[in-house]
Amino acid sequence: MSQNKPHQFRVAAVEITLSAPNSPMRGRSTEILVELINTAPRNNPHRLTFDAQACFATKQELIDHLFNSGNG
């Protein structure tokens, strides 16, 4: 979802960040999906990032999540 609308994109990269076991985050990891959009006229990629936990592989997975997120 982007600006309360479904947003479909091709994953250009996956970035995983791990925090140290003794840090305040205590060894947690975050996974970010990256989308690159080429901008004219310089073909200079614009980088958009999305939290992997907020992304869905299929339209049906998104629909299921939206209708079941309030139950439970």
C-alpha positions as CSV (number, residue, x, y, z in Angstrom):
1,M,0.0,0.0,0.0
2,S,1.2,3.5,-0.8
3,Q,-0.9,6.5,0.1
4,N,-3.8,4.2,1.0
5,K,-3.8,2.6,-2.5
6,P,-2.4,-0.7,-3.6
7,H,1.0,-0.3,-5.2
8,Q,2.5,-3.0,-7.4
9,F,6.2,-3.0,-8.0
10,R,9.2,-5.1,-9.0
11,V,11.7,-5.6,-6.2
12,A,15.1,-4.3,-7.3
13,A,16.9,-5.2,-4.1
14,V,16.3,-6.5,-0.6
15,E,18.2,-4.8,2.3
16,I,18.4,-6.6,5.7
17,T,19.7,-4.7,8.7
18,L,20.7,-6.6,11.9
19,S,21.3,-4.9,15.2
20,A,23.9,-6.1,17.7
21,P,22.8,-8.4,20.5
22,N,23.8,-5.9,23.1
23,S,22.1,-2.9,21.4
24,P,18.7,-1.5,22.6
25,M,17.1,-3.4,19.6
26,R,18.6,-6.6,21.0
27,G,19.5,-8.5,17.8
28,R,16.4,-7.6,15.8
29,S,16.4,-7.5,12.1
30,T,14.5,-5.4,9.6
31,E,13.9,-6.2,5.9
32,I,13.4,-3.5,3.4
33,L,12.2,-4.0,-0.2
34,V,13.6,-1.5,-2.8
35,E,11.9,-0.3,-5.9
36,L,13.9,1.7,-8.5
37,I,12.0,4.0,-10.8
38,N,14.0,5.5,-13.7
39,T,13.3,9.2,-14.2
40,A,13.5,10.9,-17.5
41,P,15.5,12.5,-19.1
42,R,18.7,11.4,-17.3
43,N,17.6,7.8,-16.6
44,N,18.5,8.5,-13.0
45,P,16.9,5.9,-10.7
46,H,14.6,7.2,-7.9
47,R,14.7,4.8,-4.9
48,L,11.6,3.9,-3.0
49,T,11.7,1.6,0.0
50,F,8.9,-0.5,1.6
51,D,8.9,-2.5,4.9
52,A,8.8,-6.1,3.8
53,Q,6.3,-7.0,6.4
54,A,3.8,-4.6,4.9
55,C,4.2,-6.1,1.4
56,F,2.2,-9.0,-0.1
57,A,3.1,-11.4,-2.9
58,T,-0.3,-11.5,-4.4
59,K,-3.4,-9.3,-4.6
60,Q,-5.4,-12.1,-2.8
61,E,-2.9,-12.0,0.2
62,L,-3.5,-8.2,0.5
63,I,-7.3,-8.7,0.4
64,D,-7.1,-11.4,3.0
65,H,-4.9,-9.3,5.3
66,L,-7.2,-6.3,5.0
67,F,-10.4,-8.2,5.8
68,N,-8.8,-10.3,8.6
69,S,-6.5,-7.7,10.3
70,G,-9.3,-6.6,12.7
71,N,-10.1,-10.2,13.8
72,G,-7.8,-11.5,16.4
